[in-house]
Amino acid sequence: MSKDPDDPMFPERRQSLKLRLLYPEASAHLQHIFRRRSTWAGTSADFLALRAIHERFQDLSSQEVRTLVLASARSPCLLEGDLNLVA
């Protein structure tokens, strides 16, 4: 049974289409940080990721930046990394 986006029985759960459109670029931008578990002057990979996305997409709120980083961290190609992002 396929879901029709216009069917009221299956409403769209995702609320931010803006973030949905930015996700592929953000995820690609973070791959090098998470794959190598990069650190810089003792700073963790999760903090570097948050800063990288904030600098890349300056019009996003802190919560939107965090949402993109967390979604990117759950990406199947990045799951081998060790992320400790606190909710």
Order of alpha helices (4+ residues) and beta strands (2+ residues): alpha-alpha-alpha
